[in-house]
Amino acid sequence: MVFVDLPEVGAAVEAGADCAVAESVKAASDIYAPISGEIVAVNDELNDSPELVNSEPYAGGWIFKIKASDEAQVDALLDATAYEALLEDE
């Protein structure tokens, strides 16, 4: 990871809409909001250390936090174990 374009705190996002961009040496990829809501925090450490997304994905590599506008969307999210099982099934 060489750059992460973070969303603005306070921005409203819709589930499935692109709200950030992650750039590697080879490509730039949109990052989509997993739920609808308001961006309440971004990880400014990524401005200086974007590689944290890869090296610490469950700790220092978080990208943004969303305050959900619909709790049902939160309940429908997969945890890491369920997502891993989904990938194995494909």
C-alpha positions as CSV (number, residue, x, y, z in Angstrom):
1,M,0.0,0.0,0.0
2,V,1.4,3.4,-1.0
3,F,-1.5,5.7,-0.4
4,V,-5.0,5.8,1.1
5,D,-7.4,8.6,0.2
6,L,-9.6,8.9,3.3
7,P,-13.2,10.1,3.4
8,E,-14.1,13.3,5.3
9,V,-15.3,13.1,8.9
10,G,-19.0,14.0,8.9
11,A,-19.6,12.7,5.4
12,A,-22.8,10.7,4.8
13,V,-22.2,7.4,3.0
14,E,-24.6,4.8,1.6
15,A,-23.9,1.1,1.8
16,G,-22.1,-0.1,-1.3
17,A,-21.0,3.4,-2.3
18,D,-17.3,4.1,-2.8
19,C,-16.0,6.4,0.0
20,A,-12.2,5.9,0.0
21,V,-9.4,4.8,-2.3
22,A,-6.4,2.5,-1.6
23,E,-3.4,2.7,-3.9
24,S,-0.7,0.2,-4.3
25,V,2.2,0.2,-6.7
26,K,0.2,-1.6,-9.3
27,A,-3.4,-0.2,-9.0
28,A,-5.9,2.0,-7.2
29,S,-8.9,0.4,-5.7
30,D,-12.1,1.9,-4.4
31,I,-13.2,1.1,-0.9
32,Y,-16.9,0.7,-0.4
33,A,-18.9,1.6,2.6
34,P,-20.2,-1.7,4.3
35,I,-23.2,0.1,5.8
36,S,-25.0,3.4,5.5
37,G,-24.3,6.2,8.0
38,E,-21.9,9.0,8.9
39,I,-18.1,8.9,8.9
40,V,-17.2,9.7,12.5
41,A,-13.5,9.0,12.4
42,V,-10.7,8.3,10.0
43,N,-7.2,6.8,10.6
44,D,-4.9,9.8,10.0
45,E,-1.9,7.5,10.7
46,L,-2.5,6.1,7.2
47,N,-1.4,9.5,5.7
48,D,2.2,8.7,6.9
49,S,2.0,4.9,7.1
50,P,-0.5,3.5,4.5
51,E,1.2,0.1,4.8
52,L,-0.6,-0.4,8.1
53,V,-3.6,-1.5,6.1
54,N,-1.7,-4.6,5.1
55,S,0.5,-5.1,8.1
56,E,-2.1,-4.5,10.9
57,P,-5.5,-4.9,9.3
58,Y,-7.2,-5.7,12.7
59,A,-5.3,-3.0,14.7
60,G,-3.5,0.1,13.5
61,G,-4.6,-0.4,9.8
62,W,-8.3,0.5,10.3
63,I,-9.4,3.0,7.7
64,F,-12.6,4.7,8.9
65,K,-15.4,4.3,11.4
66,I,-19.1,4.7,10.5
67,K,-22.0,5.6,12.8
68,A,-24.8,3.4,11.4
69,S,-28.0,4.9,10.2
70,D,-29.7,1.5,10.1
71,E,-28.7,-1.1,12.8
72,A,-30.2,-3.9,10.7
73,Q,-27.3,-3.4,8.2
74,V,-24.8,-3.8,11.1
75,D,-26.5,-7.1,12.1
76,A,-26.2,-8.4,8.5
77,L,-22.4,-7.9,8.4
78,L,-20.2,-11.0,8.5
79,D,-17.5,-11.4,11.1
80,A,-14.0,-12.6,10.0
81,T,-14.7,-16.2,10.6
82,A,-18.0,-16.1,8.6
83,Y,-16.3,-14.2,5.7
84,E,-13.5,-16.7,5.6
85,A,-16.0,-19.6,5.4
86,L,-17.8,-17.7,2.5
87,L,-14.5,-17.5,0.6
88,E,-13.8,-21.2,1.1
89,D,-17.2,-22.1,-0.4
90,E,-16.6,-20.2,-3.6
